Amino acid sequence: MITAIVHVHTAADRIPETAQAIADLEGVAEVYSCAGDVDLIAIVRVAQHDELADVIAGRLSKIDGVRRTDTHIAFRSYSQRDTEATFTLGMSDLE
């Protein structure tokens, strides 16, 4: 699974509608409105790199209200859930 974090700059008066339209796209797992340099952050999860172009450049960037995107591709996850799963691997065999 390939995960991309997409910073989305939108028209200020279209943030809610733009966020919902992005969230409705296949391949978009989550959309967050935020304070700071970007208006929205979308988490895109796809099986293959080619699909990123379809989702982000082909559909997301063309949604009414989207002014600009900046995409970051994740290499590795360091979430608490992933760390806990690492330490529980094989634990069921010991019980």
Secondary structure as the mmCIF struct_conf table of DSSP 4:
data_model
#
loop_
_struct_conf.conf_type_id
_struct_conf.id
_struct_conf.beg_label_comp_id
_struct_conf.beg_label_asym_id
_struct_conf.beg_label_seq_id
_struct_conf.end_label_comp_id
_struct_conf.end_label_asym_id
_struct_conf.end_label_seq_id
STRN STRN1 ILE A 2 THR A 10
HELX_RH_3T_P HELX_RH_3T_P1 ALA A 12 ARG A 14
HELX_RH_AL_P HELX_RH_AL_P1 ILE A 15 ALA A 23
TURN_TY1_P TURN_TY1_P1 ASP A 24 ASP A 24
BEND BEND1 LEU A 25 LEU A 25
TURN_TY1_P TURN_TY1_P2 GLU A 26 GLY A 27
STRN STRN2 VAL A 28 SER A 33
BEND BEND2 ALA A 35 ASP A 37
BEND BEND3 ASP A 39 ASP A 39
STRN STRN3 LEU A 40 VAL A 46
BEND BEND4 ALA A 47 GLN A 48
HELX_RH_AL_P HELX_RH_AL_P2 HIS A 49 LEU A 52
HELX_RH_PI_P HELX_RH_PI_P1 ALA A 53 ARG A 59
HELX_RH_3T_P HELX_RH_3T_P2 LEU A 60 LYS A 62
BEND BEND5 ILE A 63 ILE A 63
TURN_TY1_P TURN_TY1_P3 ASP A 64 GLY A 65
STRN STRN4 VAL A 66 ILE A 73
HELX_RH_AL_P HELX_RH_AL_P3 GLN A 80 THR A 88
TURN_TY1_P TURN_TY1_P4 LEU A 89 GLY A 90
HELX_RH_AL_P HELX_RH_AL_P4 MET A 91 LEU A 94
#
